[in-house]
């Protein structure tokens, strides 16, 4: 029995040990791959389903659990896999308690990187801001709309010390809004001034009315 | 929108300018009458600023214009800081002046490129890009470089959020400033090369300005930011008394106001700035001025003036950046948000790329009560109209009577002012 097997990942041929999984081959081929294995024990046993790849016969298999065999060919970024990964991540995010401003994994959040890659909205600027060496402006008493604003801009303004004014629009998820507004209150801002600031860019956004309703209950 | 009664539209929607502007024409007793009609719809910025907190005001006013956002931002910040009695110190003031200078360089280079087909004998920029791809590419390269320098100072390519009332968010270090200085050095070199290349290709359009009256900011050195307004007849007026010299009028046919000084139209912009301070410019710039045959009494030569100004300011900003880099030490960063609750009234004058820009605010207990903004295009528009009328009549006396020939000249004249119509109807 041979100790090495040859696998083709997106047309790149790599040699890996017999008995390893597809994800090792993909990593060895240098192909970027979505997966939550780095998140530790949280998603073990191929349960996150983010690393689905397509086999030549059209089957989708999780790369982190599928054993390699000689001559195996896989496609990692087909339209089908990307669509499924996007849906999967959307579901995972819906379950995720987004509270980036107090999160432990500040500055090294895999979710925000993957969400950006898969063009998925719903993560606040606060997730991207700590990727830059920068202090939280809210902690300094400067009203920044980071917790309520959609990420994706690479937090360009907070990264250079400017406030976030919410130019990318609000996050349309109630639970995040509730937590964000609570955070503002904790730090000594009034809900009124937050809403007034948000009106600069979101005055025509339908979700602003919703935020106002939520703010009534906070 | 329907045209003006009795007039015919000579040119509807002039291309190559930001926004919508029409030229209307009417023949009365063998002489043409011209009306410049700004059809851009009004934007009511002054109204939407009311009752805003002072630190939100500059962020909103910067959105008046995407091209000269720095001018509006700094105009706003300076006026509000004056009103509240905030002093950010000498280094921040110098940094802001440099940021505005870099803004002027960037706008001028882009506008020279946009107006260039008129002077190289092409119908539009696409034709120019096909025939002379090298020139267009060089302009775009210069623009990208200036934007990089701008980003090092202001944090973003446009609509900087790091400069605000009593606020300098970005930690500007020696490294940033040195880098920006190096970039501007290469821009200055590149612009000089490009200018020399264009000298022999540039076809002048002969015309004399009928009203050579202008306004600029009055400062030591080249006018960029200041507390006084200088007029072409030698008067110097403190900016708080700006209503004494600038009279704003509503015109029934245009969406923007028109301005006059002493009952006469006047112009602002690069030509006005160079007219005021051409004696103080360096020998090298004088040489470029004579090489490019710059005639400051010709409104068409505003484009040349913009180019020369960009060359001059790039070398000035380069030195100023290098000097400031040695002075900043551990970097500049300041927040002083405690003073934002005061009251007061102030006016600021700043040279936007297109000319004199005035911001006037009244603040009560940290909220804006009244705002008045006069943009350079508003000041220029009456002069534009008078010049256009003179040009059309001059050409028709010379025998050019076909409207489609007249209309191209009229469009080139309007373009040479670099009008920004969204600013005009702010």
Interface residues (C-beta under 8 A of the other chain):
Chain A: X140 X141 X142 X156 X157 X160 X161 X162 X163 X164 X165 X193 X196 X197 X200
Chain B: X53 X56 X59 X60 X155 X156 X160 X161 X162 X164 X168 X169 X170 X171 X333 X335 X337
